Amino acid sequence: MLLEIVTPEKKIFSGEVDLVQLPGINGSFEILKNHAPIISTLDRGVIKIKTANGQIELFEVEGGVVECKKNTVIILAD
């Protein structure tokens, strides 16, 4: 699935991923391929992604919003 992580300053990630783990307001959750459409707010924490080639990347955020639909995940992060 396609993931984009955007901050007010710049786009910090764009690419194909297998997994996105997010710090939700009510606890962490994961998005995998073919996830149901969702919009959720994010709390302070770490976004963990597993890229299509198996590499793990971590991004620290102060909060934000995530939208997932049709295997596209867009994160607007602080």
C-alpha atoms as one frame of an Amber mdcrd trajectory, in Angstrom:
protein
   0.000   0.000   0.000   1.106   3.568  -0.552   2.048   5.656   2.493   2.708
   9.391   2.658   3.772  11.172   5.847   3.501  14.956   5.586   4.475  17.608
   8.158   3.823  21.356   7.915   7.417  21.764   6.692   7.783  18.927   4.167
   6.913  15.400   3.058   9.066  13.084   5.188   8.101   9.734   3.640   6.451
   8.486   0.479   6.538   4.892  -0.674   5.158   1.370  -0.607   4.802  -0.260
   2.821   3.483  -3.525   4.248   2.577  -2.214   7.711   1.970   1.082   9.513
   1.789   1.166  13.332   0.336   4.398  14.725  -0.065   6.062  18.158  -3.823
   6.629  18.260  -5.544   8.775  20.887  -7.112   5.612  22.396  -4.002   3.419
  21.983  -1.782   2.213  19.201  -3.173   0.479  16.115  -1.909  -0.975  12.848
  -2.945  -0.604   9.249  -2.243  -3.430   6.821  -3.055  -3.891   3.134  -6.814
  -3.875   2.359  -7.675  -2.180   5.684 -11.192  -0.765   5.920 -11.422   2.992
   5.311 -10.577   4.961   8.451  -9.884   8.493   9.643  -8.327   8.862  13.091
  -6.466  11.365  15.237  -2.962  10.598  16.445  -1.348  11.199  19.812   2.286
  11.942  20.601   4.396   8.872  19.890   6.243   6.908  17.243   5.008   5.853
  13.811   6.573   2.522  12.872   6.523   1.375   9.273   7.704  -1.766   7.534
   8.617  -0.962   3.951   7.872  -3.283   1.050  11.497  -4.498   1.129  11.273
  -5.379   4.859  13.098  -2.365   6.292  11.755  -0.887   9.559  11.593   2.918
   9.882  10.511   5.026  12.862   9.151   8.593  12.891   8.448  10.514  16.090
   5.328  12.716  15.992   3.608  15.147  18.350   0.157  14.247  17.000  -1.776
  14.464  13.773  -4.407  12.806  11.609  -4.379   9.645   9.487  -6.656   8.704
   6.603  -6.697   5.281   4.956  -8.744   4.345   1.901  -8.177   2.099  -1.107
  -4.689   1.020   0.085  -3.493   4.628   0.380  -2.523   5.937   3.807  -1.948
   9.661   4.314  -0.615  10.947   7.621  -0.654  14.676   8.416   1.769  14.841
  11.338   2.905  17.556  13.730
